[in-house]
Amino acid sequence: MKNPLDVGTKTIDAAAIHCVRRLSPERTATLNTDKDFAYEIRTINGDGAFIEAGTPLASIVSGFAKIGEELTLLSTDEAIRKDWIASVKDFVSRPDQPAKYHSVVKFAHPETGRTAEEWFAAKRDQIVGTTPKLDELAGGPKGGPG
């Protein structure tokens, strides 16, 4: 482990955290516990943890920063490791499903090359900001000749 972190029930590698997000009611229902978990820490190696209710996400992100693990807090109550983002695309839900997710982010660990894909409530521009559009840069629609 590069940066061990005691999360109460186990120790995880904080250097592998790529996001923290609020637990959905569907996900909470699958947990066999009597604890009131509010957030899930997701790690690139698949060994994350749950955080009990009562601690604001901003405090969690601040705590990670104190040990050198920089996460970006999003307005959607999610936190991501921006410098590991490999791609962001719009989430497409089925017509009969509510649109609770707006983007799909692929993370890539810069040292190990491991990847993870996560769904977020945040929209693409909330995650990466305003970015240049290919058709504008290339002088035509969809990057074609202008």
Secondary structure, 3 states (H helix, E strand, C coil): CCCEEECCCCEEEHHHEEEEEECCHHHHHCCCCCCCEEEEEEECCCCCEEEECCCCHHHHHHHHHHCCCCCEEECCCEEECHHHEEEEEECCCCCCCCCCCCEEEEEECCCCCCEEEEEECCCHHHHHCCCCCHHHHHCCHHHCCC
